[in-house]
Amino acid sequence: MLSRFLGKRSSHFPSARVELEKDVTLAQQGDLDVRNDLIKNYIPFISQVTSKVCKRFIDPSKDDEFSVAMEAFDEAISKYT
C-alpha cells in the first residue's frame, strides 16, 4: 500500500519511503506535529484522489467530500502497519 501511496517515486527514492514510514510511526505514537505535517504535505494527493473518485473538481474549501477524504487519510495514518 505504501508503494501505491508514494507512487513510482518510491523506487527512485528509497530514502523517501523510509522517511515516510518513520513519520507515520511517529504520528501513530502521538506526535501531532508530524501527523499534521503529513496531512498538510499530502493535501494535493488527497484532493486529486477525491476528485477522481467523485469524477469532478473538488474545492477543498467548499466540498464536504474533501473533509471526508482528510478524515480517511488521518485514519489511514493511524491504522497503517
C-alpha positions as CSV (number, residue, x, y, z in Angstrom):
1,M,0.0,0.0,0.0
2,L,2.8,2.4,0.8
3,S,4.2,2.0,-2.7
4,R,0.8,3.0,-4.1
5,F,0.8,5.9,-1.8
6,L,4.2,7.1,-2.9
7,G,3.7,6.1,-6.5
8,K,6.6,5.5,-8.8
9,R,8.8,7.9,-6.9
10,S,9.4,5.3,-4.1
11,S,11.6,3.1,-6.4
12,H,13.7,6.1,-7.3
13,F,13.9,7.5,-3.7
14,P,14.1,4.6,-1.2
15,S,15.1,7.1,1.5
16,A,11.8,8.9,1.0
17,R,10.0,5.7,1.7
18,V,12.0,5.1,4.9
19,E,11.4,8.7,6.0
20,L,7.6,8.4,5.3
21,E,7.5,5.2,7.4
22,K,9.4,6.9,10.2
23,D,7.0,9.8,10.1
24,V,3.9,7.5,10.1
25,T,5.3,5.7,13.1
26,L,5.9,8.9,15.0
27,A,2.4,10.1,14.1
28,Q,1.0,6.8,15.4
29,Q,2.9,7.3,18.6
30,G,1.1,10.6,19.2
31,D,3.4,13.2,17.6
32,L,0.7,15.6,16.4
33,D,3.1,18.0,14.7
34,V,4.4,15.1,12.5
35,R,0.8,13.9,11.8
36,N,-0.3,17.5,10.8
37,D,2.8,17.8,8.6
38,L,2.0,14.5,6.9
39,I,-1.6,15.6,6.2
40,K,-0.5,19.1,5.0
41,N,2.1,17.6,2.7
42,Y,-0.3,15.2,1.1
43,I,-3.2,17.7,0.6
44,P,-2.6,17.7,-3.2
45,F,-2.7,13.9,-3.2
46,I,-5.9,13.8,-1.1
47,S,-7.5,16.4,-3.4
48,Q,-6.5,14.5,-6.5
49,V,-7.8,11.2,-5.3
50,T,-11.0,12.7,-4.1
51,S,-11.6,14.4,-7.4
52,K,-11.0,11.1,-9.3
53,V,-13.4,9.2,-7.0
54,C,-16.1,11.9,-7.3
55,K,-15.4,12.4,-11.0
56,R,-15.5,16.2,-10.6
57,F,-13.3,19.0,-9.4
58,I,-13.2,19.2,-5.6
59,D,-12.8,22.5,-3.9
60,P,-11.1,21.8,-0.6
61,S,-12.6,25.0,1.0
62,K,-16.2,24.2,0.0
63,D,-16.8,20.4,-0.7
64,D,-17.6,18.1,2.2
65,E,-16.1,15.2,0.2
66,F,-12.7,16.7,0.9
67,S,-13.3,16.8,4.6
68,V,-14.3,13.1,4.5
69,A,-11.1,12.3,2.5
70,M,-9.0,14.1,5.1
71,E,-10.5,12.1,7.9
72,A,-9.9,8.9,5.9
73,F,-6.3,9.9,5.4
74,D,-5.9,10.6,9.1
75,E,-7.4,7.2,9.9
76,A,-5.1,5.5,7.3
77,I,-2.1,7.0,9.2
78,S,-3.4,5.5,12.4
79,K,-4.1,2.1,11.0
80,Y,-1.0,1.7,8.8
81,T,1.1,-1.4,9.6
